[in-house]
Every structure is written in C-alpha cells, then in structure tokens.
C-alpha cells in the first residue's frame, strides 16, 4: 500500500479486490447498458446481490464518460458509482476516461462521500492500456483533490502487482515534475 496527502486529503494505492474494501462508495467500471457482466462489474454483482442490477436497469443506458450512482446491496460500501469508460480503439478514449473519472468524483463530492475506491477503469475487457489509464486517472484525481473537500480519501484499488506498480510509478513521476 502507498499513501500520500494532497491538500489535506488522502490518496492511496492498494492491490486487491475492490469489493473487500470498507469505503463509502466504490466505482464500477461499467458498460453503457449498465449490465453487471464480467470483470469488476461481475464481482460487484456476485458480492452485492441483485438489487444493484435492478437499480441499474431503472437508470441505464448511459453514455461513455458518464457516471451514475446506485445503492451497494450487500457490499461493504454504501454506494456504487457506475462509470462508463471507453473501449480501446473507439476514439477520444483519453477524454472519455478522464470524464468517467471526473464525473465519478463529482458525484462523490456532491453526496459528500468521505471515502471512494476506484478500479483501473477500462483496462480489463475494454483493453485500455494500463499505463495510459494510470496517467489519466492519477492526473484527474490529483487535480480534483487539490480543489475539492470531498472525497477526503480516494483509493485506487488495483488488480495485480503489475497494475499497482504502474500506478505507483506514475504517481511518483507526476509528483517529481
């Protein structure tokens, strides 16, 4: 685990399963239909129960870059923020990923959520390059922490040592510049 303070707020990197975290909200790497299929969404469905999908069905579909919030069913969190990241190769992916991250943060800020956990959005079945994802998500998150009071703690929960190392190296490079 790595942890840094930015303007009195915490940014943490952890390796593990996002649904195991005790936070106010977790971010789901969603698809436009808000169908909880595979990857992070599938884990959320399996651990959170059917109520999350039922809420998603009442909301979706949404566009790439948008985010919406539902309850968290049986998860340790209170809420799930469903952020639709881009499929690699669809065009304007960097902007869409930045928007998905930013829109999730805006929902958390509006709801005064204290702790929020993100996965590496779009890097699974959407094949977004992990290094590019780290650069975009870290920049958006760090900029947001500098200008907003909520969330007070943001966790980037990364699946596997490789993803964790890439995000950690990206943070260290960005803070040296």
VENVENLIN-V29807 format. One record per residue. N is the residue number from 1. BURIAL is b if it has 16 or more other ideal C-beta (glycine too) atoms within 10 Angstrom, else e. D_CENTER is the distance of its C-alpha to the mean C-alpha in whole Angstrom. Layout:
N | BURIAL | D_CENTER
N | BURIAL | D_CENTER
This chain:
1 | e | 17
2 | e | 17
3 | e | 17
4 | e | 18
5 | e | 19
6 | e | 18
7 | e | 20
8 | e | 21
9 | b | 17
10 | e | 15
11 | b | 13
12 | b | 13
13 | b | 12
14 | b | 13
15 | b | 14
16 | e | 14
17 | e | 13
18 | b | 10
19 | b | 12
20 | e | 15
21 | b | 13
22 | e | 15
23 | b | 13
24 | b | 13
25 | b | 10
26 | b | 7
27 | b | 4
28 | b | 6
29 | b | 7
30 | b | 10
31 | b | 13
32 | e | 15
33 | e | 17
34 | b | 15
35 | b | 17
36 | b | 15
37 | e | 17
38 | e | 16
39 | b | 13
40 | b | 10
41 | b | 11
42 | e | 15
43 | b | 14
44 | b | 13
45 | b | 16
46 | e | 18
47 | b | 17
48 | b | 17
49 | e | 20
50 | e | 21
51 | e | 20
52 | b | 17
53 | b | 18
54 | e | 21
55 | b | 19
56 | b | 17
57 | e | 20
58 | e | 21
59 | e | 19
60 | b | 18
61 | e | 18
62 | b | 16
63 | e | 16
64 | b | 14
65 | b | 12
66 | b | 12
67 | b | 10
68 | b | 12
69 | b | 12
70 | b | 14
71 | e | 16
72 | b | 14
73 | b | 18
74 | e | 19
75 | b | 16
76 | b | 16
77 | b | 13
78 | e | 15
79 | b | 12
80 | b | 10
81 | b | 8
82 | b | 8
83 | b | 7
84 | b | 10
85 | b | 10
86 | b | 13
87 | b | 15
88 | e | 17
89 | e | 20
90 | e | 20
91 | e | 21
92 | e | 19
93 | b | 16
94 | e | 15
95 | e | 15
96 | b | 13
97 | b | 10
98 | b | 11
99 | b | 11
100 | b | 8
101 | b | 6
102 | b | 10
103 | b | 10
104 | b | 7
105 | b | 9
106 | e | 12
107 | b | 12
108 | b | 11
109 | b | 14
110 | e | 16
111 | b | 16
112 | e | 16
113 | b | 14
114 | e | 15
115 | b | 12
116 | b | 8
117 | b | 6
118 | b | 3
119 | b | 5
120 | b | 6
121 | b | 6
122 | b | 10
123 | b | 11
124 | b | 13
125 | e | 15
126 | b | 14
127 | e | 16
128 | b | 14
129 | e | 15
130 | b | 13
131 | e | 15
132 | b | 15
133 | b | 11
134 | b | 11
135 | b | 14
136 | b | 12
137 | b | 9
138 | b | 11
139 | e | 13
140 | b | 11
141 | b | 10
142 | b | 14
143 | e | 15
144 | b | 14
145 | b | 14
146 | e | 18
147 | e | 19
148 | e | 17
149 | e | 18
150 | b | 15
151 | b | 13
152 | b | 15
153 | b | 13
154 | b | 9
155 | b | 9
156 | b | 7
157 | b | 8
158 | b | 10
159 | b | 12
160 | e | 16
161 | e | 18
162 | e | 18
163 | b | 14
164 | b | 14
165 | e | 17
166 | b | 16
167 | b | 13
168 | b | 16
169 | e | 19
170 | b | 17
171 | b | 16
172 | e | 20
173 | e | 21
174 | e | 19
175 | e | 21
176 | e | 24
177 | e | 25
